[in-house]
Amino acid sequence: MSLSDRLVMLPEMAGALQRSEDWVRRHWLRLHQEHGMPRKCSVGWQWPRKAMEAWLDAGGITTTQEDETEDQPPPTSGGSSHLRLVANQNRDLAARYSGRVHA
């Protein structure tokens, strides 16, 4: 039995989870802690094959709205309180740095 028969590498893992490799890199620890995914090997981006197959057969993770929206950037405006905060910061910066000449 070869080593690749015993380990699941990152590209195969991402395909099994229907996610990108980057997503798996960012979320593997949360998957381990919250969803019971087997821990990866300490030497790289690989997991024990038998443990991963058992975890996936038991249900693995399911796509939720939270999973889909988590990687989206936060909104740039937060309503009137956000706009007031930005306006106050702009005013304070202008007062602090007014009259300075850029080199």
C-alpha positions as CSV (number, residue, x, y, z in Angstrom):
1,M,0.0,0.0,0.0
2,S,1.5,3.3,-1.0
3,L,1.5,6.5,1.0
4,S,-1.0,8.1,-1.3
5,D,-3.4,5.3,-0.5
6,R,-3.1,6.2,3.2
7,L,-3.4,10.0,2.9
8,V,-5.8,12.4,1.4
9,M,-4.0,15.4,-0.2
10,L,-5.3,19.0,-0.2
11,P,-6.6,19.0,-3.9
12,E,-8.6,15.8,-3.3
13,M,-9.9,17.1,0.0
14,A,-11.1,20.3,-1.5
15,G,-12.8,18.4,-4.3
16,A,-14.5,16.1,-1.7
17,L,-15.8,19.1,0.2
18,Q,-16.7,21.0,-3.0
19,R,-14.6,24.0,-1.8
20,S,-11.4,25.6,-3.1
21,E,-8.0,24.7,-1.7
22,D,-7.7,28.1,-0.1
23,W,-11.0,27.7,1.7
24,V,-9.9,24.4,3.1
25,R,-6.6,26.0,4.3
26,R,-8.5,28.8,6.0
27,H,-11.2,26.6,7.6
28,W,-9.7,23.2,8.4
29,L,-9.2,23.9,12.1
30,R,-12.8,25.2,12.5
31,L,-14.0,22.1,10.7
32,H,-12.0,20.0,13.1
33,Q,-13.3,21.8,16.2
34,E,-16.9,22.3,15.2
35,H,-17.7,19.5,12.8
36,G,-15.5,16.7,14.0
37,M,-13.3,16.6,10.9
38,P,-10.1,14.5,11.5
39,R,-7.0,16.5,12.2
40,K,-4.6,17.0,9.4
41,C,-1.1,15.5,9.5
42,S,1.5,17.8,11.1
43,V,3.8,17.5,8.1
44,G,1.6,19.2,5.6
45,W,-1.8,19.6,4.0
46,Q,-2.8,15.9,4.2
47,W,-5.2,13.9,6.2
48,P,-5.5,10.2,7.1
49,R,-7.6,8.6,4.4
50,K,-9.6,6.1,6.5
51,A,-10.5,8.8,9.0
52,M,-11.6,11.2,6.3
53,E,-13.6,8.6,4.5
54,A,-15.4,7.7,7.7
55,W,-16.1,11.4,8.5
56,L,-17.4,12.1,5.0
57,D,-19.6,8.9,5.1
58,A,-21.0,10.1,8.5
59,G,-22.1,13.4,6.9
60,G,-19.0,15.6,7.0
61,I,-20.2,19.2,6.6
62,T,-23.3,20.6,5.0
63,T,-23.5,23.8,3.1
64,T,-25.2,26.5,5.1
65,Q,-25.9,30.1,4.5
66,E,-23.2,31.0,7.1
67,D,-20.6,29.0,5.2
68,E,-21.4,30.7,1.9
69,T,-21.4,34.2,3.2
70,E,-18.5,34.0,5.6
71,D,-15.8,34.7,2.9
72,Q,-17.6,37.7,1.5
73,P,-16.1,41.1,2.5
74,P,-18.0,43.1,5.1
75,P,-20.2,45.9,3.8
76,T,-18.5,49.2,3.3
77,S,-21.3,51.3,4.9
78,G,-22.8,50.7,8.2
79,G,-25.6,53.3,8.1
80,S,-25.7,56.8,9.6
81,S,-23.6,56.0,12.7
82,H,-20.8,54.6,10.5
83,L,-21.0,57.8,8.3
84,R,-20.8,60.0,11.3
85,L,-17.8,58.2,12.6
86,V,-16.0,58.5,9.3
87,A,-16.9,62.2,9.0
88,N,-15.6,62.8,12.5
89,Q,-12.3,61.0,11.8
90,N,-11.9,63.0,8.6
91,R,-12.5,66.2,10.5
92,D,-10.0,65.3,13.2
93,L,-7.4,64.3,10.6
94,A,-7.8,67.5,8.6
95,A,-7.4,69.6,11.8
96,R,-4.3,67.6,12.8
97,Y,-2.6,67.7,9.5
98,S,-3.8,70.9,7.9
99,G,-1.1,73.2,6.7
100,R,1.5,70.4,6.2
101,V,3.3,70.3,2.9
102,H,3.6,66.9,1.2
103,A,7.2,66.1,0.2
